Amino acid sequence: MFIKVLFLVLFFAVTISVGIYFRKRALNVNDFVLGGRSVGPWISAFSYGSTYFSAVVFVGFAGQFGWRFGSAAVWIGLGNAFIGSLLAWMVLGRRTRVITNHLKSATMPDFFGARYMSPALKICSAIIVFVFLIPYTASLYNGLSRLFAVAFNIPFEYCIIAIGILTAIFVVIGGYIATAFNDFIQGSITLCGIIAVVLIALGSKGGFMAANDALARVDAPEFAPGIFASFFGPDPVSLLGVVILTSLGAWGLPQMIARFYSIKSEKQITKGAVISTIFAVFVAGGCYFLGSYGRLFAEPADVAANGFDSIIPAIVSGFGSDALIGLVIVLVFAASISTLSSLVMTSSSTLTLDFLKGHIIKKMSEKQQLLIIRGLILVFIAISSVIAIIQYRGGITFIAQLMGISWGALAGAFLAPFLYGLYWKRASKASVWCCFIFSTFLMTANILFRDHFPEILKSPINAGAFTMLAGLVIIPIVSIFTHAPDQKSVENCFACVQKDVV
């Protein structure tokens, strides 16, 4: 127990120290929210990856999809690396950095308002961000609770208080740059930890070949023999839905896109793309690779009783060494703190700058904006903590489903409008409204009336993937049949694209 506590105390000390160190670089809104648009490629890339992968992936997704798909779950990690990281950086990175700087937009809703010449779109998207980031945050707490129960046997509420206080301290004090720098440190811990955990888990089963042979021999009467060691697993269609949700979904999440806003120069996009992809291959690939061997560590009866979220803790509890369990706890804690800090920063800054400023509060000074953003960070943490406790005690849903609801609504609403907004001048305001309404209503209906959905869309994950793909069709079709945007304003938005802006 001493070793586990020592690891956590050291982690807390480093994280808070970073927030205090960078407090003088968070004295205005631009520095607090975007780090002055001066963040280097290494910090940006690690921050992108650390925001991407959290306890939701390590505990929820890796456990559930490793159990369902076997070794084919590794395709999810590779999709995250090459679609969610490499392709996202190459397609969105430069244009996002250049156009948002040209339009002086600090958030994704701000971009929608400026690009589509609609203050109403700006307000609506800000509300969507605030509402649908909350279930994602609650899912982070859920994932942490599972591992804390294994390591410390303490109540879930104490875990929530610890992570909430820690996140509030360094984000409120240091702002975006402290968040990004902590992401780099925590991402390094996650990277090393995942590699160590995978090697130890395989070693406990006699190595890779022995573990793979054992996986092929798993007896599951409802499936063909050897199916869990096959190329595409027992359910390729559902596997594809997960790949789309978790990979393409990153393109439409405001907390991910913010990393492109803040990078120092467009010339550093390529370097950031390579670093981010390598990080994702090891972290996401390692998580799903570990989860794919869940059936060798957890019993079906235990999974049926305790849920899919108990699979990774079952693997970890078998290590026996306090030092190794402590390493895993710090690993998941680091990944979750990184994601949580990005979520609260995105939500609070969006609500302040895009909803309250100029609409609810007509005149807001720089000092007032900073004060309100910091206050909303605390409010957001408090709300998500309460929801996490209710969800945990009530056993409402698994982590993967909770995240699917959040990602499906956000990425379904924002991915297509953002992508077309960067590349297609004809995209209309009406098409964006259709995309917002379709995605949020569909995902809300999936929560309330799931039993009435077609079988393939009953899963929030499949429904979320469907909303993203549907948005890519809705925008061009509706744009063709609706009023074109003002040509002069659109040309102004794209005027910067051909310039070499550094």
Secondary structure, 3 states (H helix, E strand, C coil): CHHHHHHHHHHHHHHHHHHHHCHHHCCCHHHHHHHHHCECHHHHHHHHHHHHCCHHHHHHHHHHHHHHHHHHHHHHHHHHHHHHHHHHHHHHHHHHHHHHHHHCCCCHHHHHHHHCCCHHHHHHHHHHHHHHHHHHHHHHHHHHHHHHHHHCCCCHHHHHHHHHHHHHHHHHHHHHHHHHHHHHHHHHHHHHHHHHHHHHHHHHCCCHHHHHHHHHCCCCCCCCCCHHHCCCCCCHHHHHHHHHHHHHHHHHCHHHHHHHHHECCHHHHHHHHHHHHHHHHHHHHHHHHHHCCHHHCCCHHHHHHHCHHHHHHHHHHCCCCHHHHHHHHHHHHHHHHHHHHHHHHHHHHHHHHHHHECCCECCCCHHHHHHHHHHHHHHHHHHHHHHHHHHHHHCCCCHHHHHHHHHHHHHHHHHHHHHHHHHCCCCCHHHHHHHHHHHHHHHHHHHHCHHHCCHHHCCHHHHHHHHHHHHHHHHHHHHHHCCCCCHHHHHHHHCCCCCCCC
